């Protein structure tokens, strides 16, 4: 009898948890699609991982489902529309938990209104309890962040709603700046965020946007100043430590940078950017074998991470495995054909092969894309010196 009860309970749990995740994520996705008229993707059993999953598509709804139910880790909804209004975000964020609450109400009605067989009655009672638990777990704001598959930080619905209601009080400038950022007008966006901060709206989201913008335009001094203010007011997360490490990497304080990347990875071991940056720093320190282990880990998390292919290719070239390195560089180029470090590292590949004219052309291409590419002036000078000596 006990064995049968345990088997029934296990079967109910295997049925209930995935179904509740499906209803919850559809509760986000369907309103998002209806309001924006754009696509939405939901992940069932993961926080954005498509590996070991199968894909379904129904019109503008895309679904990725983990094969193994025993390895499910919740779910995620990603609307594809850009510049969604705050009110619409509030609605589709709220409808996820409300879907769980609706399931609880329906389960309660079925469990008590109909004379069902013991198994079915037990099933709907478990559905009722799990639905209420799911609703409360998501609607009550939590300080505990969620590690997304791409290394970014997410939050439960309650925390997201609190932040969205706070955003409703922000000036129009704030959303104009985000629009500029989304259009890759980083200099203009940075200027607007600077104005907002100087006007007194010094919340953590505004600081982070300003820091992101200044990092992208390589204004590391300004980004560092904002970080100094930010650390006095707010708690740092994994992405914050990763970005601060990037600043110290720029100033060639590699010991400090490595320490900050380490803290970032303690907070979120899946932060592919910190893994990549740690490996990049090890490349600068000429610890190429050790660097490769970090790039490997980053690519396990995100197989489309062009920078890690590029950096791993450089490591392999410096270790004498130049054809393996070229393969990684080619994969990087397929993912991001405008990365200046691809052309720099491909130039190093040809330099190792003794094709200095080809190397020079690639170094110049790299510099034209980004004048601040690491060591690019030194590499150009070395190749020009060799070619001038060869001419004599």
Beta strands, then each sheet from edge to edge (+ up, - down):
strand 1: 40-44
strand 2: 53-58
strand 3: 61-66
strand 4: 75-79
strand 5: 146-147
strand 6: 153-154
sheet 1: 2+ 3- 1- 4+
sheet 2: 5+ 6-
end
